[in-house]
């Protein structure tokens, strides 16, 4: 029954193609942070804090990039945005893996500023392709593909880096990302529901959508939108904290070769949780899911062996995909389709800012107190953020009830 619901979505024209292409775009992204961390610590001989700072620079660059490139998607369409991204990132990553720490940081920052806005594009295409009644299920399915990329990316990157080193692995991973960008440029899928304006059919099986006039994103923002962005950043901070903590914990146990399998089991839990969440008859608030994510992450601080970490990570993963999917779904219902590119860009920026804030903070926690403290710190972000969000919702409901009582 569960799989049959998703099979119907899979058969909608264009959905399967963009989901498969999303893997090619996202696997390099999922592998990149852990590769950069290992490259800085092992190849360049720097500290975990230095690795966290580099990861923070990369994610801040992405955070700056995504809203304005999302705005460009709304204004000038897909191909010009993707073409610029392909050119700049190809130039940067062709030399970055061979550079020293500070040159690497500069090139990573420039590449991040011009990265392909994959999250915005994939989610816009999917939202435009499916009926609104199937949107949450579709976004949950997209979240499963994100998790699959998370499983394949780090696992394959770690394995390859043990054979050829992090330098050549970084280069190879970026070549895969470049091929994904070229394929996206070639397909040119529609980003919004719009009348057909060209006699040439889209190669996704959907009508080609023209560039839409931008109608003022800031006027479409609401207080709720800002809350969703905060919840998004907090959710990603918890996830990033778990990833960095698992990497450090297994390195401390001299079991780094098992890290890929531990991350794969963590991602498997997220896949299962995402599928179940998408099939639920009603949505769960992002606040409630963030609180739950913090609670299931906390036991990772008790792990002592690779097997224990794997089992605890699986449980923690059950709420990873639902937490992110709930925020994407909430954003899609908050703004109109002509502001959706920039809105999804801000959502992606919130994700990268959450990672940017978590990386150096938790790297410093690991350097001073060890991986267990990092797990506890990450879990605290989810517990405090989720509880605070629920309190805010309760207060808003109380104020609304009082206003209604006064009016009546």
C-alpha positions as CSV (number, residue, x, y, z in Angstrom):
1,X,0.0,0.0,0.0
2,X,2.8,2.4,0.9
3,X,4.8,1.7,-2.2
4,X,1.7,1.9,-4.5
5,X,1.1,5.5,-3.4
6,X,4.6,6.4,-4.5
7,X,4.4,4.4,-7.7
8,X,1.5,6.7,-8.8
9,X,3.8,9.7,-8.3
10,X,6.7,8.0,-10.1
11,X,4.5,7.6,-13.2
12,X,3.7,11.3,-13.5
13,X,5.6,12.6,-16.6
14,X,8.9,14.2,-15.7
15,X,9.0,13.1,-12.1
16,X,11.2,10.0,-12.5
17,X,13.7,11.9,-14.8
18,X,14.2,14.8,-12.4
19,X,14.5,12.6,-9.4
20,X,17.2,10.4,-11.1
21,X,19.0,13.5,-12.2
22,X,18.9,14.9,-8.7
23,X,21.1,12.0,-7.6
24,X,23.8,13.0,-10.1
25,X,23.6,16.6,-8.8
26,X,23.4,15.8,-5.1
27,X,25.8,12.9,-4.7
28,X,28.8,15.3,-5.1
29,X,27.3,17.7,-2.7
30,X,26.7,15.1,-0.1
31,X,30.3,13.8,-0.4
32,X,31.9,17.2,-0.5
33,X,31.8,18.2,3.2
34,X,33.1,15.0,4.6
35,X,35.8,14.8,1.8
36,X,36.9,18.4,2.6
37,X,37.0,17.5,6.3
38,X,39.2,14.4,5.7
39,X,41.3,16.3,3.1
40,X,42.1,19.1,5.6
41,X,42.7,16.8,8.6
42,X,44.6,14.0,6.9
43,X,46.1,15.4,3.7
44,X,46.9,19.0,4.8
45,X,47.5,18.0,8.5
46,X,45.2,20.6,10.0
47,X,43.0,20.4,13.1
48,X,39.3,19.5,13.3
49,X,38.6,23.2,14.0
50,X,40.4,24.2,10.8
51,X,38.3,21.7,8.9
52,X,35.2,23.1,10.4
53,X,36.1,26.6,9.5
54,X,36.7,25.5,5.8
55,X,33.3,23.8,5.8
56,X,31.7,26.9,7.3
57,X,33.2,29.1,4.6
58,X,31.9,26.7,1.9
59,X,28.4,26.7,3.4
60,X,28.3,30.4,3.9
61,X,29.2,30.9,0.3
62,X,26.3,28.6,-0.7
63,X,24.0,30.4,1.7
64,X,24.8,33.7,-0.1
65,X,24.5,32.1,-3.5
66,X,21.2,30.3,-3.2
67,X,18.7,33.2,-2.7
68,X,20.0,35.4,-5.4
69,X,20.5,32.5,-7.8
70,X,16.9,31.4,-6.9
71,X,15.8,34.9,-7.8
72,X,17.5,34.6,-11.1
73,X,15.6,31.4,-11.7
74,X,12.4,33.4,-11.2
75,X,13.6,36.2,-13.5
76,X,15.7,34.8,-16.3
77,X,14.9,31.1,-16.3
78,X,17.0,28.0,-15.8
79,X,19.6,27.8,-18.6
80,X,21.5,31.1,-18.0
81,X,21.8,30.3,-14.3
82,X,23.1,26.8,-14.9
83,X,25.5,27.8,-17.6
84,X,27.2,30.3,-15.3
85,X,27.4,27.8,-12.6
86,X,29.0,25.1,-14.8
87,X,31.6,27.6,-16.1
88,X,32.8,29.0,-12.8
89,X,32.7,25.8,-10.7
90,X,34.6,23.9,-13.4
91,X,37.4,26.4,-13.3
92,X,37.6,26.5,-9.5
93,X,37.5,22.7,-8.9
94,X,40.0,21.9,-11.6
95,X,42.7,23.3,-9.4
96,X,41.3,23.5,-5.8
97,X,42.1,20.0,-4.7
98,X,45.9,20.6,-5.4
99,X,46.1,23.8,-3.5
100,X,47.2,24.7,0.1
101,X,44.7,25.4,2.8
102,X,44.2,29.1,2.3
103,X,44.0,28.9,-1.5
104,X,41.6,25.9,-1.2
105,X,39.4,28.0,1.1
106,X,39.3,30.9,-1.5
107,X,38.5,28.6,-4.4
108,X,35.9,26.7,-2.4
109,X,34.2,30.0,-1.5
110,X,34.1,31.1,-5.2
111,X,32.7,27.8,-6.3
112,X,30.1,27.9,-3.6
113,X,28.9,31.4,-4.7
114,X,28.2,30.0,-8.2
115,X,27.1,26.5,-7.4
116,X,24.1,25.0,-9.3
117,X,21.0,25.7,-7.2
118,X,20.1,22.0,-7.3
119,X,17.7,22.0,-4.4
120,X,15.7,25.0,-5.7
121,X,15.5,23.6,-9.2
122,X,14.6,20.0,-8.3
123,X,11.9,21.0,-5.9
124,X,10.4,23.6,-8.2
125,X,10.2,21.1,-11.0
126,X,8.5,18.6,-8.8
127,X,6.0,21.0,-7.3
128,X,5.1,22.2,-10.8
129,X,4.7,18.6,-12.0
130,X,2.3,17.2,-9.5
131,X,-1.2,18.1,-8.1
132,X,-1.2,19.9,-4.8
133,X,-2.9,16.9,-3.2
134,X,0.2,14.8,-3.9
135,X,2.8,17.5,-3.1
136,X,3.8,16.3,0.4
137,X,4.2,12.7,-0.8
138,X,6.2,13.9,-3.8
139,X,8.5,16.0,-1.5
140,X,8.8,13.0,0.8
141,X,9.9,10.9,-2.2
142,X,12.4,13.6,-3.1
143,X,13.7,13.5,0.5
144,X,14.3,9.8,0.1
145,X,16.4,10.5,-3.0
146,X,18.3,13.1,-0.9
147,X,19.0,10.4,1.6
148,X,20.0,7.9,-1.1
149,X,22.5,10.5,-2.3
150,X,23.7,10.9,1.3
151,X,24.2,7.1,1.5
152,X,26.0,6.8,-1.8
153,X,28.0,10.0,-1.7
154,X,30.0,9.6,1.5
155,X,30.3,5.8,1.2
156,X,31.7,5.9,-2.3
157,X,33.9,9.0,-1.6
158,X,35.4,7.6,1.5
159,X,36.1,4.3,-0.2
160,X,37.7,5.9,-3.2
161,X,39.7,8.3,-1.1
162,X,41.3,5.4,0.8
163,X,42.5,4.0,-2.6
164,X,43.6,7.2,-4.5
165,X,43.6,9.8,-1.8
166,X,41.4,12.8,-1.1
167,X,43.0,15.0,-3.8
168,X,41.9,13.0,-6.8
169,X,38.7,12.0,-5.1
170,X,37.7,15.6,-4.8
171,X,38.4,16.2,-8.4
172,X,36.5,13.1,-9.5
173,X,33.4,14.1,-7.4
174,X,33.3,17.5,-9.0
175,X,33.4,16.0,-12.5
176,X,30.3,14.0,-11.6
177,X,28.6,17.2,-10.5
178,X,29.7,19.0,-13.7
179,X,28.0,16.2,-15.8
180,X,24.8,16.6,-13.8
181,X,24.8,20.4,-14.5
182,X,25.3,19.7,-18.2
183,X,22.4,17.3,-18.2
184,X,20.2,19.8,-16.4
185,X,21.0,22.4,-18.9
186,X,20.2,20.0,-21.8
187,X,16.9,18.9,-20.4
188,X,15.7,22.4,-19.3
189,X,12.6,21.4,-17.3
190,X,9.8,23.8,-16.5
191,X,9.9,25.4,-13.1
192,X,6.3,26.7,-12.8
193,X,2.9,25.8,-14.1
194,X,2.5,28.0,-17.1
195,X,0.9,28.0,-20.6
196,X,2.8,26.5,-23.4
197,X,4.7,29.2,-25.3
198,X,6.9,27.1,-27.5
199,X,6.1,24.5,-30.2
200,X,9.1,22.5,-28.9
201,X,8.2,19.9,-26.2
202,X,10.3,19.6,-23.1
203,X,12.4,16.5,-23.1
204,X,11.0,15.7,-19.6
205,X,7.6,15.2,-21.2
206,X,6.2,18.5,-19.8
207,X,5.5,21.8,-21.6
208,X,8.4,24.2,-21.5
209,X,7.7,27.2,-19.2
210,X,8.8,30.7,-20.1
211,X,10.7,32.9,-17.6
212,X,8.1,34.5,-15.3
213,X,8.2,38.1,-14.2
214,X,9.4,38.6,-10.7
215,X,6.6,40.2,-8.6
216,X,8.4,41.1,-5.4
217,X,9.5,38.4,-3.1
218,X,9.9,40.5,0.1
219,X,6.2,41.4,-0.1
220,X,5.4,37.7,-0.1
221,X,7.4,37.0,3.1
222,X,5.5,36.4,6.3
223,X,6.4,35.9,9.9
224,X,5.7,32.2,9.5
225,X,8.1,32.0,6.6
226,X,10.9,33.3,8.8
227,X,10.0,30.8,11.5
228,X,10.3,28.0,9.0
229,X,13.7,29.2,8.0
230,X,14.9,29.1,11.6
231,X,13.5,25.6,12.0
232,X,15.2,24.5,8.8
233,X,18.6,25.8,10.0
234,X,18.2,24.1,13.4
235,X,17.2,20.7,11.7
236,X,20.3,20.8,9.5
237,X,22.5,21.8,12.5
238,X,21.3,18.6,14.3
239,X,22.0,16.5,11.2
240,X,25.4,18.1,10.6
241,X,26.3,17.6,14.2
242,X,25.6,13.9,14.0
243,X,27.7,13.6,10.8
244,X,30.7,15.4,12.2
245,X,30.3,13.5,15.5
246,X,30.2,10.1,13.8
247,X,33.2,10.9,11.7
248,X,35.2,12.0,14.8
249,X,34.0,9.1,17.0
250,X,35.0,6.4,14.5
251,X,38.3,8.1,13.8
252,X,39.0,8.1,17.5
253,X,38.2,4.4,17.5
254,X,40.5,3.8,14.6
255,X,37.5,2.5,12.6
256,X,37.2,5.2,9.9
257,X,36.9,2.5,7.2
258,X,33.5,1.6,8.8
259,X,32.2,5.2,8.7
260,X,30.6,4.8,5.3
261,X,28.6,1.8,6.5
262,X,27.5,3.7,9.7
263,X,26.4,6.7,7.6
264,X,24.6,4.3,5.2
265,X,22.6,2.8,8.0
266,X,21.8,6.3,9.3
267,X,20.6,7.3,5.9
268,X,18.5,4.1,5.6
269,X,16.7,5.0,8.7
270,X,16.0,8.4,7.2
271,X,14.7,6.8,4.0
272,X,12.2,4.7,6.0
273,X,11.1,7.6,8.1
274,X,10.6,9.8,5.0
275,X,8.5,7.3,3.2
276,X,6.3,6.7,6.3
277,X,5.9,10.5,6.8
278,X,4.9,11.1,3.2
279,X,2.2,8.4,3.5
280,X,0.6,9.8,6.7
281,X,-2.9,11.2,6.2
282,X,-1.9,14.5,7.9
283,X,1.2,16.5,8.1
284,X,3.2,17.0,11.3
285,X,4.4,20.4,12.2
286,X,8.1,21.2,11.6
287,X,8.4,22.2,15.3
288,X,7.2,18.8,16.5
289,X,9.6,16.9,14.1
290,X,12.5,19.1,15.2
291,X,11.9,18.3,18.8
292,X,11.7,14.6,18.0
293,X,14.9,14.8,16.0
294,X,16.8,16.2,18.9
295,X,15.4,13.5,21.3
296,X,16.4,10.6,19.0
297,X,19.9,12.2,18.4
298,X,20.8,12.5,22.1
299,X,21.5,8.7,22.6
300,X,24.3,8.9,20.1
301,X,26.4,10.4,22.9
302,X,26.3,7.0,24.6
303,X,27.9,5.1,21.7
304,X,31.1,3.2,22.4
305,X,31.6,0.8,19.4
306,X,31.0,1.1,15.7
307,X,28.0,-1.3,16.0
308,X,26.4,0.8,18.7
309,X,26.9,3.9,16.7
310,X,25.4,2.2,13.6
311,X,22.2,1.1,15.6
312,X,21.8,4.5,17.3
313,X,22.3,6.3,14.0
314,X,19.6,4.2,12.4
315,X,17.1,5.3,15.1
316,X,18.3,8.9,14.9
317,X,17.9,8.8,11.1
318,X,14.2,8.0,11.3
319,X,13.3,11.7,11.8
320,X,16.0,13.3,9.6
321,X,14.1,13.3,6.2
322,X,10.7,14.1,7.8
323,X,12.1,17.1,9.5
324,X,13.5,18.6,6.3
325,X,10.5,17.5,4.2
326,X,8.1,19.2,6.5
327,X,9.9,22.5,6.1
328,X,10.1,22.3,2.3
329,X,6.3,21.5,2.2
330,X,5.6,24.5,4.5
331,X,7.7,26.8,2.3
332,X,5.8,25.7,-0.8
333,X,2.5,26.7,0.8
334,X,3.7,30.0,2.1
335,X,4.7,31.8,-1.2
336,X,3.3,31.9,-4.7
337,X,4.9,30.1,-7.6
338,X,6.5,33.2,-9.1
339,X,8.5,33.7,-5.9
340,X,9.1,30.0,-5.4
341,X,12.7,30.0,-6.8
342,X,13.8,32.7,-4.4
343,X,11.8,31.1,-1.5
344,X,13.4,27.7,-2.1
345,X,16.8,29.6,-2.4
346,X,16.2,31.0,1.1
347,X,15.3,27.6,2.4
348,X,18.5,26.2,0.9
349,X,20.4,29.1,2.4
350,X,18.9,28.3,5.8
351,X,20.1,24.7,5.4
352,X,23.6,25.8,4.6
353,X,23.7,28.4,7.4
354,X,22.6,25.7,9.8
355,X,25.5,23.6,8.6
356,X,27.9,26.6,8.6
357,X,27.1,27.4,12.2
358,X,27.2,23.8,13.3
359,X,30.5,22.8,11.7
360,X,33.0,25.1,13.5
361,X,31.1,25.0,16.7
362,X,30.9,21.3,16.9
363,X,34.5,20.9,15.5
364,X,35.6,23.0,18.5
365,X,33.5,20.9,20.9
366,X,35.2,17.8,19.5
367,X,38.6,19.3,19.9
368,X,38.0,20.2,23.5
369,X,35.5,17.6,24.9
370,X,35.3,14.8,22.4
371,X,32.6,13.4,20.0
372,X,30.1,12.5,22.8
373,X,29.8,16.2,23.8
374,X,29.2,17.1,20.1
375,X,26.2,14.7,19.9
376,X,24.8,16.2,23.1
377,X,25.3,19.7,21.7
378,X,23.6,18.8,18.4
379,X,20.7,17.2,20.2
380,X,20.2,20.2,22.4
381,X,19.8,22.4,19.3
382,X,16.9,20.3,18.2
383,X,15.3,20.0,21.6
384,X,15.5,23.7,22.4
385,X,14.5,24.8,18.9
386,X,11.5,22.4,18.7
387,X,10.2,23.1,22.1
388,X,10.6,26.9,21.6
389,X,8.8,26.6,18.3
390,X,5.9,24.6,19.8
391,X,5.6,27.2,22.6
392,X,5.5,30.0,19.9
393,X,2.7,28.1,18.1
394,X,0.7,27.7,21.3
395,X,1.1,31.4,22.1
396,X,-0.1,32.4,18.6
397,X,-3.1,30.1,18.9
398,X,-3.9,31.6,22.3
399,X,-3.7,35.2,20.9
400,X,-5.9,34.2,17.9
401,X,-8.5,32.6,20.2
402,X,-8.6,35.7,22.4
403,X,-9.1,37.9,19.3
404,X,-11.9,35.7,18.0
405,X,-13.6,35.8,21.4
406,X,-13.4,39.6,21.5
407,X,-14.8,39.9,18.0
408,X,-17.8,37.7,18.9
